[in-house]
Amino acid sequence: MNQSSKNIVTRYSFGTLDPEALDEALKVLIDLRESGRMVGIISHVPELKERIDVRLEIIPSREGSSARFVRPAA
């Protein structure tokens, strides 16, 4: 049986892209999400925080890491 994955996770080096290439990469990922796929991005690039509407942020601490979902304000 041949099934395609509906989930994509990438840890691409977005920080190495110039602004135009970053914009194009994000357009492709947004198109994938809008086509029904779940897109996960692992990155430290601040511009991604501004452009991705729902994020899972990992907050490190001495006691251990915690996670929280961040969604746009309604």
Buried (B, 14 or more C-beta within 10 A) or exposed (E): EEEEEEEEEEEEEBEEBEEEEBEEBBEEBBEBBEEEBEBEBEBEBEBBEEEBEEBEEEEEEEEEEEEEEEEEEE
